Amino acid sequence: SMRADGGGQVINIASLAGLTAVPGEGVYAASKHAVMGFSLSTMADLRAAKVKDVHISCICPDGIWTPMLHDKLDDPAPRFLLRELLQPHEVVSAVGKVLEEPRLVTTLPGWRGAVVRFGDLFPALGLALTPFVVRQGERTQRRMRKAQQGRRRLGWR
């Protein structure tokens, strides 16, 4: 056990979708909210039991350029992309930082985490801004789809 070995750290990769509503991705967001709820509750239980040498951290990245999202560029439902997708190495780097200095929640990029948290403080405002988020996501999807088509023509993946 971690405690017998002098402590340790659990790092869960959740998503920004675990912190806010995501148009077109309700089931995905619900699963990520579950990761967050389980992680935070377990951490609270550890601290209530006065366990100080075990840490739980959640990394909450925006979209990551992985095979899961390749197909989403043509899917009209998820319109949540406000910027270019993160590269996997960016998430790995965040994990390294959290291993050095444990944090309960780390968002990638940090500014998106701040925006998401602000929207959660004022849910009616967050939902009122949803059409803006959707329009921006559609623009990003189109731009990324166009770039992907260009790479395919050149024989790149």
C-alpha positions as CSV (number, residue, x, y, z in Angstrom):
1,S,0.0,0.0,0.0
2,M,1.1,3.6,-0.5
3,R,1.0,4.4,3.2
4,A,3.2,1.5,4.0
5,D,5.7,2.7,1.4
6,G,5.8,6.2,2.8
7,G,3.0,7.7,0.8
8,G,2.3,8.3,-2.9
9,Q,0.2,10.0,-5.4
10,V,-2.7,9.1,-7.6
11,I,-3.0,11.1,-10.8
12,N,-6.3,11.0,-12.7
13,I,-6.6,12.4,-16.2
14,A,-10.0,13.9,-16.4
15,S,-10.9,16.8,-18.7
16,L,-12.1,20.3,-18.7
17,A,-15.4,18.6,-19.5
18,G,-15.3,17.4,-15.9
19,L,-15.6,21.0,-14.7
20,T,-18.4,22.4,-16.9
21,A,-21.2,21.7,-19.3
22,V,-20.1,20.7,-22.8
23,P,-22.6,21.1,-25.7
24,G,-23.0,17.9,-27.7
25,E,-20.9,15.8,-25.2
26,G,-23.3,15.2,-22.2
27,V,-22.3,11.6,-21.6
28,Y,-18.6,12.3,-21.9
29,A,-18.9,15.3,-19.6
30,A,-20.9,13.2,-17.1
31,S,-18.1,10.5,-17.0
32,K,-15.5,13.2,-16.4
33,H,-17.6,14.8,-13.7
34,A,-17.6,11.4,-12.0
35,V,-13.8,11.2,-12.1
36,M,-13.6,14.6,-10.5
37,G,-16.3,13.8,-7.8
38,F,-14.6,10.5,-7.0
39,S,-11.2,12.0,-6.8
40,L,-12.2,15.0,-4.7
41,S,-14.3,12.9,-2.3
42,T,-11.5,10.4,-1.9
43,M,-9.1,13.1,-1.1
44,A,-11.5,14.6,1.4
45,D,-11.8,11.1,3.0
46,L,-8.0,10.8,3.2
47,R,-7.7,14.2,4.9
48,A,-10.6,13.5,7.3
49,A,-8.7,10.3,8.3
50,K,-5.6,12.4,8.8
51,V,-3.7,10.7,6.0
52,K,-1.3,13.4,4.8
53,D,1.2,11.3,2.8
54,V,-1.2,10.3,-0.1
55,H,-2.2,12.8,-2.7
56,I,-4.7,12.7,-5.4
57,S,-4.4,15.0,-8.4
58,C,-6.7,15.6,-11.4
59,I,-5.3,16.8,-14.7
60,C,-8.1,18.5,-16.7
61,P,-6.9,19.1,-20.2
62,D,-8.8,20.7,-23.0
63,G,-9.0,18.5,-26.1
64,I,-5.9,16.5,-26.9
65,W,-4.9,15.6,-30.5
66,T,-5.5,11.8,-30.2
67,P,-7.3,9.3,-32.4
68,M,-10.4,9.8,-30.2
69,L,-10.7,13.4,-31.6
70,H,-9.6,12.8,-35.2
71,D,-13.1,11.7,-36.0
72,K,-14.7,14.5,-34.1
73,L,-13.6,17.1,-36.7
74,D,-16.4,15.8,-39.0
75,D,-19.0,15.3,-36.2
76,P,-21.3,18.3,-36.0
77,A,-22.3,17.5,-32.4
78,P,-19.2,18.4,-30.4
79,R,-18.6,22.1,-30.9
80,F,-16.4,22.8,-27.9
81,L,-13.0,23.5,-29.4
82,L,-12.0,27.1,-28.7
83,R,-8.4,26.6,-29.7
84,E,-6.0,24.2,-31.3
85,L,-5.9,20.8,-29.6
86,L,-3.2,20.1,-27.1
87,Q,-0.4,17.7,-27.9
88,P,-0.1,14.6,-25.7
89,H,3.4,15.7,-24.6
90,E,1.8,18.8,-23.0
91,V,-0.3,16.6,-20.7
92,V,2.7,14.5,-19.9
93,S,4.6,17.6,-18.9
94,A,1.7,18.7,-16.6
95,V,1.8,15.2,-15.0
96,G,5.5,15.7,-14.3
97,K,4.9,19.1,-12.7
98,V,2.1,17.6,-10.5
99,L,4.4,14.8,-9.4
100,E,6.9,17.3,-8.3
101,E,4.4,19.6,-6.5
102,P,1.0,17.9,-5.9
103,R,-2.1,20.0,-6.8
104,L,-5.6,18.8,-6.5
105,V,-6.8,20.2,-9.9
106,T,-4.6,21.3,-12.8
107,T,-6.2,22.6,-16.0
108,L,-4.6,22.8,-19.4
109,P,-4.3,25.4,-20.6
110,G,-4.6,27.3,-17.4
111,W,-6.5,30.2,-18.9
112,R,-9.3,27.8,-20.0
113,G,-9.6,26.4,-16.5
114,A,-10.1,29.9,-15.2
115,V,-12.8,30.6,-17.8
116,V,-14.5,27.3,-17.0
117,R,-14.5,28.0,-13.3
118,F,-15.8,31.5,-13.8
119,G,-18.7,30.1,-15.8
120,D,-19.4,27.7,-13.0
121,L,-19.6,30.5,-10.4
122,F,-22.4,32.0,-12.5
123,P,-24.1,29.1,-14.2
124,A,-26.8,31.3,-15.9
125,L,-24.1,33.4,-17.5
126,G,-22.1,30.3,-18.5
127,L,-25.2,28.9,-20.3
128,A,-26.0,32.3,-21.9
129,L,-22.4,32.3,-23.4
130,T,-22.9,28.8,-24.8
131,P,-23.9,30.0,-28.3
132,F,-20.6,32.0,-28.4
133,V,-18.6,28.9,-27.4
134,V,-20.5,26.8,-30.0
135,R,-19.8,29.3,-32.8
136,Q,-16.1,29.5,-31.9
137,G,-15.9,25.7,-31.7
138,E,-17.4,25.4,-35.2
139,R,-14.8,27.9,-36.5
140,T,-12.0,25.9,-34.9
141,Q,-13.4,22.6,-36.2
142,R,-13.5,24.0,-39.8
143,R,-10.0,25.4,-39.5
144,M,-8.7,22.1,-38.1
145,R,-10.6,20.0,-40.7
146,K,-9.1,22.2,-43.5
147,A,-5.5,21.7,-42.0
148,Q,-6.1,18.0,-41.8
149,Q,-7.2,17.8,-45.4
150,G,-4.1,19.6,-46.4
151,R,-1.9,17.2,-44.5
152,R,-3.7,14.2,-46.2
153,R,-3.0,15.7,-49.6
154,L,0.7,15.9,-48.7
155,G,0.7,12.4,-47.5
156,W,1.0,13.3,-43.8
157,R,-1.3,12.0,-41.0
